[in-house]
Amino acid sequence: RAGAEVRLLKLNRRLSSIALVLTLRTVFSDLKPDMVHIQYLAPGLLPIIAARLAGIRRVVAAVHQPATPYGAIPKLFLRIAARLCARFVCVSLAVARSWFGAGAPSGPRIFHTPGEICGLGPAVGRRLIIHNAVDIDAIDRVLASTDRDQLRRELGLMGRPVVGTVARLSPEKGVDTLLTAFASARKTVPDTVLLIVGDGRERTALTRSAGDLGLDTCVVWTGSQPWFHMCRYS
């Protein structure tokens, strides 16, 4: 509806790296875009190489997650990718430091035009930090329309201290560590309840871990929630 052309490539996931690069190079050469934006991680480096082989200079990539779960090879690939981009964006200083170490950008920059971010304006450094945006006004509207007491009653939280997290249930979010810490905290504050908002591939393992820790009756799992519902729990 916005006038953007969407092209679904319908590539086989078993496609080799070389075949993927060659296919994407053909697509980029056909489209001849002024700029290519790539979301890292996998297969981040490959489309960057394809874009550069197609003669595109303005390649912008962004990485949203820290390097903690990854080894030396992904770090090497990401650093190579950053060198091939006009701009390489990290969403926080912690993410930047985890991937680049001492070579991380020192902090966020102020941009005066969109072109500066996209490599169209004055040189401002290849590696950038641009924090994820938060629509504070939208969150305030959701909170203002939420009956907090009713929500607590629905979740069985009335009159109980609550520890909570809103997260994708995957290893890098550390919910397993939260469960262990919560089990320890309940020894001091036994009526505390843990509210976990979110879902993911670790749900089964985390549920089993909660049972092993004796937390079956004091952990509330809401599952995946729409954005505006998720804000109600803040």
C-alpha positions as CSV (number, residue, x, y, z in Angstrom):
1,R,0.0,0.0,0.0
2,A,3.0,2.3,0.6
3,G,4.1,1.7,-3.0
4,A,7.0,-0.6,-2.1
5,E,7.8,-3.5,-4.4
6,V,8.1,-6.8,-2.5
7,R,10.1,-9.5,-4.3
8,L,10.0,-12.9,-2.7
9,L,12.9,-15.0,-3.9
10,K,11.6,-18.3,-2.4
11,L,15.1,-19.7,-2.1
12,N,15.7,-23.2,-0.8
13,R,17.3,-23.1,2.7
14,R,19.7,-25.8,1.6
15,L,21.2,-23.5,-1.0
16,S,25.0,-23.3,-0.8
17,S,26.7,-20.1,0.3
18,I,28.3,-19.6,-3.1
19,A,24.9,-20.2,-4.9
20,L,23.2,-17.7,-2.5
21,V,25.8,-15.0,-3.1
22,L,25.6,-15.5,-6.9
23,T,21.7,-15.4,-6.8
24,L,21.6,-12.3,-4.7
25,R,24.3,-10.6,-6.9
26,T,22.0,-11.2,-9.9
27,V,19.0,-9.7,-8.1
28,F,21.0,-6.7,-7.0
29,S,22.4,-6.2,-10.4
30,D,18.9,-6.3,-11.9
31,L,17.4,-3.9,-9.4
32,K,20.3,-1.5,-9.3
33,P,19.3,0.0,-5.9
34,D,20.9,3.2,-4.5
35,M,21.3,1.4,-1.2
36,V,21.0,-2.1,0.3
37,H,20.0,-2.5,3.9
38,I,20.8,-5.9,5.5
39,Q,19.7,-7.2,8.9
40,Y,22.5,-9.2,10.5
41,L,23.3,-12.0,11.8
42,A,23.0,-15.1,9.6
43,P,23.5,-15.0,6.7
44,G,24.6,-11.3,7.1
45,L,28.0,-11.4,5.5
46,L,26.8,-13.3,2.3
47,P,24.3,-10.6,1.1
48,I,26.8,-7.9,1.9
49,I,29.4,-9.7,-0.3
50,A,26.7,-10.1,-3.0
51,A,25.8,-6.4,-2.9
52,R,29.4,-5.4,-3.2
53,L,30.0,-7.8,-6.1
54,A,27.0,-6.2,-7.8
55,G,28.8,-2.8,-7.5
56,I,26.7,-1.3,-4.8
57,R,28.7,1.0,-2.6
58,R,26.1,2.1,-0.1
59,V,25.4,-1.1,2.0
60,V,24.0,-0.5,5.5
61,A,23.8,-3.4,8.0
62,A,22.5,-3.6,11.6
63,V,23.1,-6.1,14.4
64,H,20.6,-6.2,17.2
65,Q,22.0,-8.9,19.5
66,P,25.2,-9.3,21.6
67,A,28.0,-11.6,20.6
68,T,27.7,-13.6,23.9
69,P,26.3,-16.8,22.4
70,Y,28.8,-16.8,19.5
71,G,32.3,-17.9,19.0
72,A,35.4,-16.5,17.3
73,I,34.3,-17.3,13.7
74,P,31.0,-15.3,13.7
75,K,32.9,-12.4,15.3
76,L,35.5,-12.5,12.5
77,F,32.8,-12.6,9.8
78,L,30.8,-9.7,11.4
79,R,34.0,-7.6,11.6
80,I,34.7,-8.3,7.9
81,A,31.1,-7.4,7.1
82,A,31.4,-4.1,8.9
83,R,34.5,-3.2,6.8
84,L,32.5,-3.9,3.6
85,C,29.6,-1.6,4.7
86,A,29.2,2.1,4.3
87,R,27.6,2.1,7.7
88,F,27.4,-0.7,10.2
89,V,24.9,-0.1,13.0
90,C,24.7,-1.5,16.5
91,V,21.6,-0.9,18.7
92,S,23.5,-0.3,21.9
93,L,27.0,0.3,23.3
94,A,26.9,-3.2,24.9
95,V,26.2,-4.8,21.6
96,A,29.0,-2.9,19.9
97,R,31.5,-3.7,22.5
98,S,30.6,-7.4,22.5
99,W,31.3,-7.7,18.8
100,F,34.1,-5.1,18.3
101,G,35.9,-4.9,21.7
102,A,38.3,-2.0,21.8
103,G,37.3,-1.2,18.2
104,A,33.7,-0.4,19.2
105,P,32.3,3.1,18.6
106,S,32.4,5.2,21.7
107,G,28.7,6.0,21.8
108,P,25.6,7.3,19.9
109,R,25.9,10.1,17.3
110,I,23.6,12.8,16.4
111,F,22.6,12.8,12.7
112,H,21.4,15.9,11.0
113,T,20.1,14.2,7.8
114,P,19.0,10.7,7.0
115,G,21.7,10.7,4.4
116,E,24.4,10.7,7.0
117,I,23.1,7.4,8.4
118,C,22.9,5.8,5.0
119,G,26.4,6.8,3.8
120,L,25.1,9.6,1.5
121,G,26.4,12.5,3.6
122,P,29.6,13.5,5.3
123,A,31.8,10.8,6.8
124,V,30.8,10.1,10.4
125,G,32.5,6.8,10.9
126,R,31.7,3.4,9.5
127,R,30.5,1.8,12.8
128,L,27.6,3.5,14.5
129,I,25.4,3.2,17.5
130,I,21.7,4.0,17.0
131,H,19.5,3.0,19.9
132,N,16.3,1.1,19.3
133,A,13.4,3.6,19.3
134,V,10.8,3.4,22.0
135,D,7.3,5.0,21.4
136,I,6.9,6.3,25.0
137,D,3.6,8.1,24.1
138,A,2.0,4.8,22.9
139,I,3.1,3.0,26.0
140,D,1.7,5.7,28.2
141,R,-1.7,5.4,26.4
142,V,-1.7,1.7,26.9
143,L,-0.9,2.1,30.6
144,A,-3.6,4.8,31.0
145,S,-6.2,2.5,29.6
146,T,-5.2,-0.5,31.7
147,D,-7.0,-1.5,34.9
148,R,-3.9,-2.7,36.8
149,D,-5.9,-4.3,39.7
150,Q,-8.1,-6.2,37.2
151,L,-5.0,-7.4,35.4
152,R,-3.4,-8.6,38.7
153,R,-6.6,-10.5,39.5
154,E,-6.7,-12.2,36.2
155,L,-3.1,-13.4,36.6
156,G,-3.5,-14.3,40.3
157,L,-1.0,-11.7,41.5
158,M,-3.1,-9.7,44.0
159,G,-1.3,-9.0,47.2
160,R,1.9,-10.7,46.1
161,P,5.3,-9.2,45.3
162,V,6.0,-9.7,41.5
163,V,9.3,-10.2,39.7
164,G,8.8,-10.1,35.9
165,T,10.5,-10.3,32.6
166,V,9.3,-9.5,29.0
167,A,11.6,-11.5,26.7
168,R,11.8,-14.0,23.9
169,L,12.5,-17.4,25.5
170,S,15.9,-18.1,23.9
171,P,19.3,-18.7,25.5
172,E,20.7,-15.2,25.1
173,K,17.8,-13.7,27.2
174,G,19.0,-15.5,30.4
175,V,15.6,-16.6,31.6
176,D,17.2,-19.8,33.0
177,T,19.5,-17.6,35.2
178,L,16.4,-15.7,36.3
179,L,14.6,-18.9,37.4
180,T,17.6,-19.9,39.5
181,A,17.9,-16.5,41.1
182,F,14.1,-16.4,41.7
183,A,14.2,-19.8,43.5
184,S,16.9,-18.4,45.8
185,A,14.9,-15.2,46.4
186,R,11.8,-17.1,47.4
187,K,13.7,-18.5,50.4
188,T,13.6,-14.9,51.8
189,V,10.3,-13.7,50.3
190,P,8.2,-17.0,49.9
191,D,5.0,-15.4,48.5
192,T,6.8,-13.7,45.6
193,V,5.6,-14.7,42.1
194,L,7.5,-14.7,38.8
195,L,5.7,-13.3,35.7
196,I,7.3,-14.4,32.4
197,V,5.8,-12.6,29.3
198,G,6.9,-14.1,26.0
199,D,7.5,-17.4,24.2
200,G,10.2,-19.1,22.3
201,R,12.1,-22.3,21.6
202,E,13.3,-22.6,25.2
203,R,9.8,-22.7,26.6
204,T,9.7,-26.4,27.2
205,A,13.2,-26.5,28.8
206,L,12.4,-23.5,31.0
207,T,9.1,-25.0,32.2
208,R,11.0,-28.2,33.1
209,S,13.6,-26.2,34.9
210,A,11.0,-24.3,36.9
211,G,9.5,-27.7,37.9
212,D,12.9,-29.0,39.0
213,L,13.4,-25.9,41.1
214,G,10.0,-26.3,42.8
215,L,8.5,-23.2,41.2
216,D,5.5,-24.8,39.5
217,T,3.0,-22.9,41.6
218,C,4.7,-19.5,41.6
219,V,5.6,-18.9,38.0
220,V,3.0,-17.3,35.6
221,W,3.6,-17.9,31.9
222,T,1.6,-15.6,29.6
223,G,3.0,-16.9,26.4
224,S,3.5,-14.6,23.4
225,Q,1.6,-11.3,23.6
226,P,0.8,-8.5,21.1
227,W,2.9,-5.4,21.6
228,F,0.1,-3.4,23.2
229,H,-0.8,-6.2,25.5
230,M,2.8,-6.6,26.5
231,C,3.0,-3.0,27.6
232,R,0.3,-3.6,30.2
233,Y,2.7,-5.7,32.2
234,S,5.3,-2.9,32.6
